């Protein structure tokens, strides 16, 4: 099945719930060995639930600093607060998939700003 969209970070997006006024839900796929582009969201907060992995997630609060890298696997969850930079990578042999709950609902392509120098290295998507 082809993705419904490509996210600003380069991952594949599959729409699950998008008609709400307060939140939306998508499924995100990143191919084995792939590294996303680093981005920062202007207005939305996200909660991720890992459906399949493993993978790594780098996130950094506004104002910089080194940020943190989290190892994730199936069943893990994490939060990407509004304004935080983030980047993610799939493990070398398996696709990374996660449910992404966004509040408020995703407003469109202008929501994500690119971030130079994410914590997981150069993007591959």
Secondary structure as GFF3:
##gff-version 3
##sequence-region A 1 125
A	DSSP	beta_strand	5	6	.	.	.	ID=ss1
A	DSSP	beta_strand	12	17	.	.	.	ID=ss2
A	DSSP	beta_strand	24	30	.	.	.	ID=ss3
A	DSSP	beta_strand	39	41	.	.	.	ID=ss4
A	DSSP	beta_strand	45	52	.	.	.	ID=ss5
A	DSSP	beta_strand	55	60	.	.	.	ID=ss6
A	DSSP	beta_strand	68	72	.	.	.	ID=ss7
A	DSSP	beta_strand	77	80	.	.	.	ID=ss8
A	DSSP	beta_strand	85	90	.	.	.	ID=ss9
A	DSSP	beta_strand	96	103	.	.	.	ID=ss10
A	DSSP	three_ten_helix	109	111	.	.	.	ID=ss11
A	DSSP	beta_strand	112	114	.	.	.	ID=ss12
###
